[in-house]
Amino acid sequence: MVKYDGLRGQELLEVEDPDKEGGITLIFKDNRFMFIKIKDGKLDAHAIPE
């Protein structure tokens, strides 16, 4: 999970559960977001910026 190293240690400011797409959005300090949802029975997660 090296692509998420930028989020490690960041302060979590808010959790949107459920978000507008039915998943969970984690909002971190420094305007970073992680979007998590179930897609085809598997966990799908991506972060902005990576």
Secondary structure as UniProt FT lines:
FT   HELIX           2..7
FT   TURN            8..9
FT   STRAND          12..16
FT   TURN            20..21
FT   STRAND          24..28
FT   TURN            29..31
FT   STRAND          32..39
FT   TURN            40..41
FT   STRAND          42..48
//
